[in-house]
Amino acid sequence: MARRRILSLWFPRLGAERLIRREPHLASLPLATMDEVGGGQRLVSLSDKASAQGLYAGQPLRDAYALCAELVTRPAAPHREAAFLGGLHRWAGKYSPWVSAQPPDALMLDLSGCAHLFGGEAKLTDTVVQDCADLGLTVRIGLADTLGAAWALARYGGTRARAHRSGDAIDQEARATRARAGKRRHWERGGAAPAINAQSPATPGQIAAEGQSLASLAPLPVAALRLDAQTVEQLNRLGLRRVRDLLDQPRASLARRFGRGLIDRLDQATGAAPEPVSPSAAPDRFAIRLTLPEPIGLEADVTEATRRLLDRLCRTLERKGRAARALRLEAHRCDGLMEWQKVVSAVATHDPDRLLSLLALRIPEIDAGPGIDMMRLEATAHEPLQSRPHAGPLSGGTPLARDRAMEDLISRLGARIGIEKITRLHPGDSHIPEKQSIPVPAAFTKPCHDWPDDLPPRPLRMWPPEIVQAPDTPTPPDRFRWRGRDWVAAHREGPERILPEWWLEDPNWRSGPRDYWRVATEQGDRLWLFYAHGGQVSSGWFCQGAFA
């Protein structure tokens, strides 16, 4: 039986190099991503040019600018970096089917039985390093018999922890030893393990031959065992700086002093305890293909083929407890071209009749050309199936039927003009008229029934304030000019004073307090006028809406 082999891929500059891939001009500048840590801004990921300036991850931003005035920074985006790591996860699948992501910047591959397909482990690792270089990514690799050893070699391979100068392994030192302590490096005096410079090429210290993982681990710092910083510091202060030092100690005393976690990490790295590579489950994909014996071109034939595809697709969705939100219908023609249409439903469903009514609206737009010989239907967006109450004899089924009719109406309108253009209003948390209601997508929200009851009447149509030519007095004018027409006021109601939100800087409310009036004109229009008392701009009359 072949020995288990694990490959660790560590991308130490993932955040910075992701930005460089999007903005190539940043490659010539020292670049770093930064984040808020403990009330201050610190560097998170650095490019190679930033590291060459002496900067390092975790460094305060103010200190970094003091060392490198040309430093270019961008806010860290963990969600985007996670998505980028997901893309690398799919890329690594060409080397092994067993790939596991280790957020935020690493991958684990189980190469057992796979290396010979690439000419051996040496050629495989060279290919991985070259592929990453072509992608513009810095990578460090570690190859060993265990996951823990591969992780350690990827980050600490080629690094050796130096022994204490005085030779003793306790924190108390002789007087002469303390006199020389200032000349030692911080981690030799009992501090954290040394920082590792990320380099792309693989070194012999990063690849452990079969059965030699323990020998490769022995000279590495204890931080290579994936221990927390506090445990590493305590071990270093006791003179236990290398993995070899831990292997020489009684396990019972180590467990009693540092807990079972240290022993578990040690066993995982040496292979005494199992630690499998658990690949992420493949995302569910729901797609059905129908190959036709003869090309079709009639609309009725395409509709019938679509119905058969929907029946099969919906049965698969139902078995998985999913419901389709968006569908993509592809029609592959005999001449090698492909026509496709996409529809989005206002509610996720696996009812073939409801979905077919949407697709039927887009089928006439498909150009069959010389004929369609293959069709494919895919649920590009799907959601967990939500249980909904059934309409019983006591309720009469009216609310459920009304909701379903509204959902179908939104879906049909969205199939014609775009689902994102169908909106509804929800109450907003503001007393400003234009902010008292906010538009939300109708397909992804429910109607709001808890509108405040004490709201004053508001116009049916509202627009940005438009200047009204009238005397500059707070009294509503009997005659005024607006939009190039003369208007005569027949009836006025008001005023309703509205003050600006002083805690927000809104350029539209620099005119100060406003007195709103509902003005009915002799022409039959009911307008919404207000008088601005003046603030940072001059006072005057404006029109902002019209009532029904």
Secondary structure, DSSP 4 states (H G I P E B T S, - for coil): -PPP-EEEEE-TTHHHHHHHHH-GGGGGS-EEEEEEETTEEEEEEE-HHHHHTT--TT-BHHHHHHH-TT-EEEE--HHHHHHHHHHHHHHHTTT-S-EEEETTTEEEEE-TTTGGGGTSHHHHHHHHHHHHHHTT---EEEEESSHHHHHHHHHHTT--PPPPSS---SS---HHHHHTGGGS-TTTTT-PPPP----SS--GGGBPPTT-HHHHHTTSBGGGG---HHHHHHHHHTT--BHHHHHTS-HHHHHHHH-HHHHHHHHHHHTSS-----PPPPPP--EEEEEEEEEE--HHHHHHHHHHHHHHHHHHHHHHTEEEEEEEEEEEETTS-EEEEEEEEEEEE--HHHHHHHHHHHGGG---TT-EEEEEEEEEEEEEPPP-PPP-TTTTTHHHHHHHHHHHHHHHHHHHH-GGG-EEEEE-S-SSGGGSEEEEEGGGSPPP----TTPPP--SEEEEEEEEBS-SSSSPPSEEEETTEEEEEEEEEEEEEE---TTS--GGGTT--EEEEEEEETTS-EEEEEEE--SSS--EEEEEEE--
